[in-house]
């Protein structure tokens, strides 16, 4: 079964130092994979894992802060997800996804995930090379000051989902995300440039459907690579 993006939702706060932020989905379909990027600004900052969600990557609790959560095999009918945050003198932003084409497993089918951070005008490629991605959902998100322009350079597999930024806060947060599904045999690649030198954080992840197979030429070159379980032996006499 092909992996398909069903919906994308965004939201942002419009108050200084918000205590929570919500992502509002059209009613989700049972069995689908849900993903949620959350970003906050300010000092101190914190993001609390939503109930029933699994943390895939959570950055250090410094401005900006970003996290990615997953809800595999969701029970259906989910409309509102509330995330508790600390964003002192800052704001919060979320982007959520629903993907179909995943099996009925309660384990997040993480094939690869990584989190990187830095200060400057360039975010390097977030994905390993020589890693084909059929039958997958591939996502990445970047977080930084809302006054900065983020420009993506990415392979054609990706859909430009844009982003969202908080308002009113003393220091506003910008969250930019992209996704790809059922990419070709090419390895999806993505890097980002910033209009001015600024602190940034980014998360990238790939989720493999158990409804299909994948063959790797080689994997490596980036910390955080997970390639699943391998079994070796023989069956039968």
C-alpha positions, 0 to 999 in steps of 0.5 A, spaced: 500 500 500 502 506 498 504 511 503 499 518 502 499 524 506 492 525 508 492 532 511 497 537 514 495 542 519 498 548 522 497 553 528 501 558 532 500 562 538 498 569 538 500 571 546 507 572 550 509 566 554 503 561 552 502 555 556 500 550 551 498 550 543 493 546 539 493 542 533 486 541 530 486 535 525 480 533 521 477 527 524 483 522 523 482 515 520 484 509 525 490 506 523 494 512 520 500 515 522 500 521 525 506 526 526 507 532 530 512 538 530 512 543 535 517 549 536 518 554 542 522 560 543 524 564 549 527 562 556 526 558 559 523 553 554 520 546 555 515 541 551 511 536 554 510 530 550 502 529 549 498 523 552 499 517 547 504 520 543 511 517 542 517 522 542 521 521 536 526 527 537 526 532 542 532 538 542 535 541 548 531 546 552 534 552 549 531 557 545 529 555 539 527 548 542 524 543 537 520 536 538 517 531 533 512 526 536 508 520 533 502 517 534 502 510 530 496 506 529 491 512 531 484 509 534 481 514 529 477 520 530 482 525 533 481 532 532 484 536 537 491 535 540 494 540 546 501 540 547 503 543 554 509 548 553 513 553 557 515 559 552 517 564 557 517 571 553 516 567 547 511 563 542 509 556 540 508 553 533 506 546 531 505 543 524 501 536 524 501 530 519 496 524 518 499 519 513 496 513 510 499 506 508 502 504 515 500 497 518 496 496 524 502 496 529 503 500 535 510 502 534 512 508 531 516 505 524 522 509 525 527 508 520 531 514 521 531 520 525 536 525 527 536 532 530 542 537 529 543 544 531 547 550 530 548 558 529 550 561 522 546 561 516 546 554 513 543 548 515 547 542 512 544 536 508 539 533 514 539 526 510 544 520 509 546 519 502 545 512 498 539 510 502 533 509 497 526 511 500 520 507 497 514 506 501 516 511 506 513 518 509 519 523 510 519 529 514 523 535 516 522 541 520 527 547 522 526 552 528 529 559 529 527 566 530 521 568 526 525 574 523 529 570 519 528 567 512 529 560 511 530 557 504 530 550 503 534 546 497 531 540 497 530 534 492 524 534 488 521 528 492 519 533 497 512 537 498 513 544 500 509 545 506 511 552 508 511 554 515 508 558 521 510 563 526 508 565 533 506 573 533 506 578 539 511 574 543 517 578 545 521 573 541 517 569 536 518 562 533 518 560 526 517 553 524 518 550 517 516 543 515 517 539 509 514 532 507 515 526 501 512 520 500 513 514 496 520 517 494 523 514 488 530 510 488 533 516 489 535 519 496 531 525 499 536 530 500 535 537 504 539 543 506 536 550 508 539 557 508 538 563 513 537 570 511 542 572 517 546 568 522 542 565 527 541 560 532 537 554 529 535 547 530 532 541 525 529 534 526 529 530 520 526 523 520 523 517 515 518 512 517 518 506 513 511 502 512 511 495 513 506 494 507 513 494 503 520 492 502 526 496 501 533 494 499 539 499 501 546 499 497 549 503 503 547 507 509 552 512 513 555 519 513 550 521 518 549 520 526 542 517 528 541 512 522 537 507 524 536 501 519 532 496 523 533 489 525 536 484 521 536 476 521 540 471 519 540 464 518 536 459 514 529 456 514 527 449 513 532 443 513 
